[in-house]
Amino acid sequence: MTGWPPECVWCADTVHLGTHEALFHAGRANDGGLELVPWIVESWETSGDLAYTDFKVHDGIEFHKGWGPLTAHDVVWYFNLIHPLNNPESRHDTGVQQHGILDNAEVVDNKTFRFNWAAFAGHTLWMTYTDVQEGMGPFSKAIYDDKGIAYMEENIVGTGPFEVVEWTDAEVVDLQAVPDHWRKTPYIDRVRMLHVPEASTRRAMLENRQVQSAEIALKDWSALFDDGFTLAPETTNTVFAISMAGNYWQSHHPMTGEPLERTRDISKPWVGDPFENGDTFDPDTPSMKRSKLVREAMAITIDREAINDTILSGLGLPHHLGGIWVDDPIFIENQDMWSYEYNPDRARELMAEAGYEDGFEVEWYGGPGNIEIFETVAAGWLGDLGIETTFDRQIYTSWRPTIVNRTNTDIFNGCCYGLPAWPLEWPQNAANFPGGYNTAQEFDEAWESFDRKSNTTDPEELKAASSDWYSFLREWHVWPGIVQHPGGAVYDPEAMEWEQMRPFHWMRWSGMRSFEWIQLK
């Protein structure tokens, strides 16, 4: 982890864990629904033509280590610095999502800053400027001015109720409570997050009271609940789906119009090249036809019901289409068209038609964690289709550059999920290139859907854009799902009380956050 924002590829974690604070966060309304809660801003006003919003910074917010108050100058410097269209060197995990939404930020006065919008709609503040999904929390411009980049790389300084003592990727995060914090002084003094890959070890540590909270395998929930353990105040859906990587089908950058230089490696059976015959997009090139057959075969050889029953103890749901939960009303309305039925016989016919009767080899990025679900899918592919899978287990930070620079062709569990009315298609198009996270796929349809949603508040238009996008995914089989299941932290109520938690959509750090609301017993 680094404290230099443009290089911070895990910076959403700083907001999630409480060392930094976003403009807004989600809260629970009286009816149990979500409400937008101001965090580091105390008020805001959007112009009548939706061209800009003026925000006022909350008084009394101090940076850690005595680096002074948060001002509009810090906010503007930070958001422009991590925006790839203002700073092409930015690799910030969340800042690169601002393409097509924010043009730039400017200082109005010491307390007030302005966001000039490329597009603004009802979901803009919710999706991009809370930590419901990821989160962006300002860093100190004064540190940069006084100490420079080298110092910031080694010192992570925010405004949250906890400050960083140690942050070693894939090992430990050690946080110290901030006394007299402006918003909420933590009840506890210290939080240590340990990286423990084995689910059985995590369960044993929780049961033996070596830790107070842990990520527990879904199949173990029932037994632990019977023993008195309980879930954290907020949970979400954990989703497994497969990005059929390497399908870079855009020819020009949708924001700048510049030609894109991409290698479309059609030696990979699941990769198609619509420009195989020239400069004009052609969905019927030989590789596009062949790869579509292969992707469909792989999608319908996933026994989703069996995986849910055996690995998830029936507590999850078969998942069919990347980017949308199967219990979402839009999916339910279209499930007959968008679902995949398990049909290995038909899959073998498709493989033969594509010329791969004997299968092929595929590399799958699984990361260093638990990959039992992926291994089960791979076993089915091997037995039914002759596809041999090799898993890449390197840590994410060493693998991530391949998806940022658009050279990756290894399939993986692609991001991202949320409400279908939100413009969630940013990872499947080239608009945040260079610098942004990508699912190793680029589609004009993704940009078109993102742009449509970003520029309207009409519910029917939002629904139509969503339906068109998910229908495209289903037609081309580029992001088939596996399973989804509830996810959240399990904790020991005899050891502590978790009073409340900020709601979230994306599972980060096993669903652990809002540590300032933990009281030890």
C-alpha positions in Angstrom: 0.0 0.0 0.0 1.2 3.5 -0.8 0.2 6.9 0.4 0.8 8.5 -3.0 -2.7 8.8 -4.5 -2.0 8.2 -8.2 -0.2 4.9 -7.4 -2.7 3.7 -4.8 -4.4 0.7 -6.4 -6.1 -0.3 -3.1 -7.1 3.2 -1.9 -10.8 2.2 -1.6 -9.6 0.0 1.3 -8.5 3.1 3.2 -12.1 4.5 3.2 -13.6 1.0 3.9 -11.3 0.4 6.9 -11.7 3.9 8.3 -8.3 5.7 7.8 -9.9 8.0 5.2 -13.3 9.5 4.6 -15.4 10.0 1.5 -17.6 12.9 0.5 -20.7 10.9 1.5 -21.6 7.5 2.9 -24.7 5.4 3.0 -26.9 5.2 6.1 -30.0 3.4 7.2 -33.2 5.4 7.0 -36.1 4.8 9.5 -37.8 2.4 7.1 -34.6 0.4 6.7 -33.8 1.7 3.3 -30.6 3.5 2.3 -30.1 7.2 2.6 -27.3 9.5 1.5 -25.4 10.9 4.4 -22.9 13.8 4.1 -19.5 12.8 5.5 -16.6 15.2 4.9 -19.0 17.7 3.2 -21.6 19.5 5.3 -23.7 20.9 2.4 -23.9 21.0 -1.4 -25.9 22.6 -4.2 -26.2 21.6 -7.8 -26.7 24.1 -10.6 -30.1 24.1 -12.4 -28.5 22.9 -15.6 -26.6 20.1 -13.7 -23.3 21.5 -15.0 -21.7 21.6 -11.6 -22.1 21.1 -7.8 -20.6 23.3 -5.1 -19.7 21.5 -1.9 -18.7 22.9 1.5 -16.2 21.0 3.6 -17.2 20.2 7.1 -15.4 22.3 9.8 -13.0 20.7 12.2 -11.6 17.8 10.1 -7.9 17.3 10.8 -5.4 15.1 9.0 -3.5 12.6 11.1 0.0 13.2 12.4 -0.7 16.9 12.9 -0.9 17.8 9.2 -3.6 20.4 9.7 -7.2 20.9 8.7 -8.8 19.5 5.6 -9.7 22.3 3.2 -11.2 22.7 -0.3 -7.6 22.9 -1.6 -6.9 19.3 -0.4 -10.1 18.0 -2.0 -9.5 19.6 -5.4 -5.9 18.6 -5.6 -6.7 15.0 -4.7 -9.6 14.5 -7.1 -7.8 16.1 -10.0 -4.7 14.2 -9.3 -6.4 10.8 -9.4 -8.5 11.5 -12.4 -6.9 9.8 -15.5 -8.1 12.5 -17.9 -6.4 15.1 -15.8 -3.5 13.0 -14.9 -2.8 10.1 -17.3 -0.3 8.6 -14.8 -3.0 7.9 -12.3 -3.5 4.2 -11.4 -5.8 5.0 -8.4 -8.4 2.2 -8.1 -11.4 4.4 -7.7 -10.3 7.7 -9.2 -10.2 6.2 -12.6 -13.9 5.5 -12.4 -14.6 9.3 -12.8 -14.3 9.2 -16.6 -17.5 10.4 -18.2 -18.8 11.7 -14.9 -16.4 14.4 -13.6 -14.6 16.8 -15.9 -12.5 18.5 -13.1 -12.6 20.0 -9.7 -11.9 23.7 -8.8 -11.5 25.7 -5.6 -14.1 28.3 -4.9 -12.7 29.4 -1.5 -10.9 27.7 1.4 -14.1 25.9 2.4 -15.9 25.5 -0.9 -15.0 23.4 -3.9 -16.8 22.8 -7.2 -17.2 19.6 -9.3 -17.7 20.4 -13.0 -19.7 17.5 -14.4 -19.3 15.6 -17.6 -22.6 14.1 -16.7 -24.8 14.2 -13.6 -27.8 12.2 -12.6 -29.6 11.0 -9.5 -27.1 8.2 -8.9 -23.9 10.2 -9.4 -23.2 11.1 -5.8 -24.3 7.7 -4.6 -22.3 5.5 -7.0 -19.1 7.4 -7.2 -18.7 9.6 -4.2 -19.8 7.3 -1.3 -18.1 4.1 -0.1 -21.1 1.9 -0.9 -19.0 0.4 -3.7 -15.4 1.6 -3.3 -14.7 5.1 -2.0 -12.3 8.1 -2.4 -11.0 9.9 0.7 -8.8 13.0 0.3 -5.1 13.0 1.1 -3.2 16.1 2.3 -1.8 18.5 -0.2 0.3 20.1 2.5 2.2 16.8 2.9 2.9 16.8 -0.9 4.0 20.4 -0.8 6.3 20.0 2.2 7.6 16.4 2.0 7.0 15.3 -1.6 6.1 12.0 -3.3 8.7 9.8 -1.6 7.4 10.7 1.9 3.8 10.1 0.8 4.6 6.7 -0.6 5.8 5.6 2.8 3.2 7.4 5.0 -0.6 6.9 4.6 -2.3 9.9 6.1 -6.0 10.5 6.2 -8.7 12.0 8.3 -10.6 8.9 9.5 -11.1 7.6 13.1 -8.1 5.3 12.6 -4.6 5.9 11.4 -2.2 3.4 9.9 0.5 1.8 12.0 1.4 -0.9 9.5 0.0 -1.9 6.2 1.7 -4.9 4.6 -0.1 -6.4 1.6 -1.4 -9.9 2.1 -0.1 -10.0 5.7 -1.4 -7.5 8.2 -3.1 -4.1 8.6 -2.6 -2.5 12.0 -4.7 0.6 12.8 -4.5 2.9 15.8 -7.6 4.9 17.0 -7.5 8.7 16.6 -8.2 10.4 19.9 -10.9 13.1 19.9 -11.9 12.4 16.3 -14.1 15.1 14.7 -16.9 12.7 13.9 -16.7 9.6 16.2 -13.9 8.7 18.6 -13.5 4.9 18.5 -14.4 2.9 21.6 -11.4 0.6 21.0 -7.7 1.6 20.8 -6.3 -0.8 18.2 -7.5 -3.0 15.2 -5.3 -5.7 13.6 -6.4 -7.3 10.4 -4.6 -10.6 9.6 -4.4 -12.2 6.2 -5.4 -15.9 6.8 -6.1 -17.7 3.5 -7.4 -21.0 4.9 -11.1 -20.9 5.9 -10.7 -23.7 8.4 -7.9 -21.8 10.2 -10.1 -18.6 10.3 -12.9 -20.6 11.9 -10.6 -22.2 14.5 -9.1 -18.8 15.4 -12.6 -17.4 15.9 -13.8 -20.4 17.9 -10.7 -20.4 20.1 -11.1 -16.6 20.7 -7.8 -15.8 19.1 -9.7 -13.2 17.0 -13.1 -11.5 17.6 -14.3 -11.5 14.0 -13.5 -13.4 10.8 -14.6 -14.3 7.3 -16.2 -17.7 7.7 -17.1 -20.1 4.9 -20.8 -20.1 4.2 -21.1 -23.8 4.9 -19.9 -23.2 8.5 -22.3 -20.3 9.3 -25.1 -22.5 10.7 -22.8 -24.3 13.2 -21.2 -21.1 14.4 -24.6 -19.4 14.8 -25.7 -22.4 16.9 -22.7 -21.7 19.1 -23.7 -18.1 19.6 -21.7 -16.3 17.0 -23.5 -13.7 14.8 -23.3 -11.6 11.7 -22.0 -8.1 11.5 -24.7 -5.4 11.2 -24.4 -5.1 7.4 -24.0 -7.8 4.7 -24.1 -8.0 1.0 -24.0 -10.5 -1.9 -20.7 -12.2 -2.8 -20.7 -13.1 -6.5 -18.6 -15.4 -8.6 -18.6 -14.9 -12.4 -16.1 -15.3 -15.2 -14.7 -12.5 -17.3 -13.9 -14.1 -20.7 -10.7 -11.9 -20.9 -8.9 -10.7 -24.0 -12.0 -9.6 -25.9 -10.9 -6.0 -26.7 -13.5 -5.1 -29.3 -13.3 -1.3 -29.2 -11.2 0.4 -31.8 -11.2 4.0 -30.5 -11.1 5.6 -27.1 -14.7 6.7 -26.4 -13.7 9.9 -24.6 -10.8 11.2 -26.8 -11.5 9.4 -30.1 -7.9 8.3 -30.3 -7.2 4.9 -31.9 -6.6 2.1 -29.5 -3.7 -0.3 -29.9 -4.8 -3.7 -28.8 -3.5 -7.2 -29.3 -6.5 -9.6 -29.8 -4.9 -13.0 -29.3 -7.2 -15.3 -31.2 -5.0 -18.2 -30.4 -7.0 -18.2 -27.2 -10.2 -20.1 -28.2 -12.5 -17.8 -26.1 -11.1 -14.6 -27.8 -12.6 -13.1 -30.9 -11.3 -10.3 -33.2 -14.0 -8.3 -34.9 -11.3 -6.5 -36.9 -9.8 -9.7 -38.3 -10.8 -8.8 -41.8 -9.9 -5.1 -41.7 -10.7 -1.8 -40.0 -14.4 -2.2 -39.9 -16.1 -3.9 -36.9 -17.4 -7.3 -38.1 -19.2 -9.6 -35.7 -19.1 -12.4 -38.2 -15.3 -12.9 -38.6 -14.2 -16.5 -38.2 -12.7 -15.9 -34.7 -15.8 -14.1 -33.5 -18.0 -17.0 -34.5 -15.7 -19.6 -33.2 -15.0 -17.9 -29.8 -18.7 -17.3 -29.3 -19.4 -21.1 -29.6 -16.5 -21.8 -27.1 -17.7 -19.2 -24.5 -21.3 -20.6 -24.6 -20.0 -24.1 -24.2 -18.0 -23.1 -21.2 -21.0 -21.2 -19.7 -23.4 -24.2 -20.0 -20.9 -26.7 -18.6 -21.1 -25.0 -15.2 -23.3 -27.0 -12.8 -24.5 -24.0 -10.8 -27.1 -26.0 -8.8 -24.5 -28.6 -7.7 -22.0 -26.0 -6.7 -24.5 -24.2 -4.6 -25.6 -27.4 -2.9 -22.2 -28.9 -2.3 -19.9 -26.0 -1.6 -22.4 -23.4 -0.3 -24.7 -25.9 1.5 -27.7 -24.6 -0.5 -27.4 -21.2 1.1 -26.5 -19.3 -2.1 -28.2 -19.0 -5.5 -27.1 -20.1 -9.0 -25.8 -17.0 -10.7 -26.0 -16.5 -14.5 -24.9 -13.1 -15.7 -22.1 -10.8 -14.6 -23.0 -7.4 -13.2 -26.5 -8.2 -11.9 -27.7 -10.2 -8.9 -30.1 -13.0 -9.7 -32.6 -11.7 -7.1 -32.7 -8.2 -8.7 -36.2 -7.4 -10.2 -34.7 -6.7 -13.7 -33.0 -10.1 -13.8 -36.2 -11.9 -12.5 -38.2 -10.2 -15.2 -35.7 -11.5 -17.9 -34.5 -14.7 -16.3 -35.9 -17.0 -19.0 -33.7 -15.2 -21.6 -30.7 -14.5 -19.4 -30.2 -17.8 -17.5 -27.9 -20.6 -18.5 -29.1 -24.2 -18.2 -26.5 -26.9 -17.4 -26.2 -28.9 -20.7 -22.8 -30.6 -21.2 -24.1 -32.6 -24.2 -24.9 -29.4 -26.0 -21.6 -27.9 -24.9 -19.7 -30.8 -26.5 -21.6 -30.2 -29.8 -20.6 -26.5 -29.7 -17.0 -27.3 -29.0 -16.9 -29.7 -31.9 -18.5 -27.1 -34.2 -15.8 -24.6 -33.1 -13.1 -27.2 -33.8 -12.1 -28.0 -30.2 -13.4 -31.6 -29.8 -10.3 -32.4 -27.7 -10.4 -29.3 -25.6 -7.7 -26.7 -25.0 -5.7 -25.1 -22.1 -6.8 -22.0 -20.2 -5.2 -20.0 -17.5 -7.4 -18.6 -14.7 -6.3 -15.9 -12.3 -7.6 -17.0 -8.9 -5.3 -15.0 -6.6 -3.9 -16.4 -3.3 -7.2 -17.0 -1.5 -9.8 -19.8 -1.6 -10.6 -20.9 -5.1 -12.7 -24.0 -4.4 -15.6 -22.8 -6.5 -13.3 -22.0 -9.4 -11.6 -25.4 -9.1 -15.0 -27.1 -9.2 -15.9 -25.3 -12.4 -12.5 -26.3 -13.9 -13.0 -29.9 -12.9 -16.3 -29.9 -14.9 -14.7 -28.3 -17.9 -12.0 -31.0 -17.8 -14.3 -33.9 -17.5 -16.9 -32.7 -20.0 -14.9 -30.6 -22.5 -11.3 -31.6 -22.1 -10.4 -28.0 -21.0 -7.3 -28.1 -18.8 -7.1 -25.1 -16.4 -4.0 -23.7 -14.7 -4.6 -21.3 -11.8 -2.5 -18.2 -11.4 -2.1 -17.6 -7.6 0.0 -14.5 -7.5 -1.1 -11.5 -5.3 -3.5 -9.0 -6.9 -1.1 -6.1 -6.9 1.5 -7.9 -9.0 -1.2 -9.2 -11.5 -3.3 -6.0 -11.7 -1.0 -4.2 -14.2 -2.1 -6.7 -16.9 -5.7 -5.5 -16.8 -4.8 -1.9 -16.5 -2.6 -1.9 -19.6 -5.0 -4.2 -21.4 -2.6 -7.1 -22.1 -4.4 -9.7 -20.0 -6.0 -12.8 -21.7 -6.4 -14.9 -18.6 -10.0 -15.5 -17.4 -10.9 -14.3 -13.9 -13.7 -13.3 -11.6 -14.6 -9.9 -13.0 -16.1 -6.8 -11.2 -18.5 -5.0 -10.6 -22.0 -5.3 -9.1 -24.7 -2.9 -7.8 -28.0 -1.5 -8.8 -28.7 -2.0 -12.5 -29.9 1.6 -12.9 -26.4 2.8 -12.0 -23.8 3.1 -14.8 -21.8 0.1 -13.7 -20.3 -0.6 -17.2 -17.1 1.4 -16.6 -14.9 -1.8 -16.3 -15.9 -3.1 -19.7 -14.9 -0.2 -21.9 -11.8 1.8 -22.7 -12.9 5.2 -21.3 -10.7 4.9 -18.2 -7.6 3.9 -20.2 -4.9 4.6 -19.4 -4.8 3.8 -15.7 -8.1 2.2 -14.8 -9.3 -1.2 -13.7 -10.7 -3.2 -16.5 -12.2 -6.7 -16.9 -9.8 -7.4 -19.8 -12.7 -6.6 -22.2 -13.7 -3.5 -24.1 -17.1 -3.1 -25.8 -18.8 -0.2 -27.4 -22.0 -1.5 -25.9 -20.6 -1.0 -22.4 -19.7 2.7 -23.1 -23.1 3.3 -24.7 -24.9 1.9 -21.7 -22.7 3.8 -19.3 -23.2 7.0 -21.2 -27.0 6.5 -21.4 -27.3 5.9 -17.7 -25.0 8.8 -16.8 -27.1 11.3 -18.6 -30.7 10.4 -17.5 -32.9 10.1 -14.5 -35.8 8.6 -16.4 -36.6 5.2 -14.8 -37.7 3.7 -18.1 -34.6 4.8 -19.9 -32.4 3.5 -17.1 -34.2 0.2 -17.2 -34.0 0.0 -21.0 -30.2 0.7 -20.9 -29.7 -2.0 -18.3 -31.8 -4.5 -20.3 -29.9 -3.8 -23.5 -26.5 -4.2 -21.7 -27.4 -7.5 -20.0 -28.9 -8.9 -23.2 -25.6 -8.1 -24.9 -23.7 -10.0 -22.2 -26.0 -13.0 -22.6 -25.8 -13.0 -26.4 -22.0 -13.0 -26.5 -21.4 -15.1 -23.3 -18.5 -12.8 -22.2 -19.4 -12.7 -18.5 -21.2 -15.9 -17.4 -22.0 -16.2 -13.7 -21.4 -19.2 -11.4 -23.0 -18.6 -8.0 -23.8 -15.8 -5.5 -24.3 -16.0 -1.8 -24.7 -13.7 1.2 -21.4 -12.4 2.6 -20.4 -10.6 5.7 -18.2 -10.8 8.8 -19.0 -13.2 11.6 -18.1 -12.1 15.1 -18.2 -13.1 18.7 -20.9 -11.2 20.6 -19.5 -12.4 23.9 -16.3 -10.5 23.2 -17.7 -7.4 21.6 -20.7 -5.4 20.4 -20.8 -4.0 16.8 -23.2 -1.2 17.3 -23.6 -0.2 13.7 -22.0 -0.3 10.3 -22.0 1.7 7.1 -24.0 -0.3 4.4 -22.1 -1.5 1.4 -22.5 -3.3 -1.9 -19.0 -4.7 -2.6 -17.4 -7.3 -0.3 -14.1 -5.9 0.9 -12.0 -7.1 3.8 -14.6 -9.8 4.6 -17.3 -7.2 5.2 -15.4 -5.7 8.2 -15.7 -1.9 8.6 -16.9 0.8 10.9 -14.6 -0.3 13.7 -15.2 2.9 15.6 -18.6 1.4 16.6 -17.1 -1.7 18.2 -17.2 -2.0 22.0 -15.2 -4.7 23.7 -16.9 -6.5 26.6 
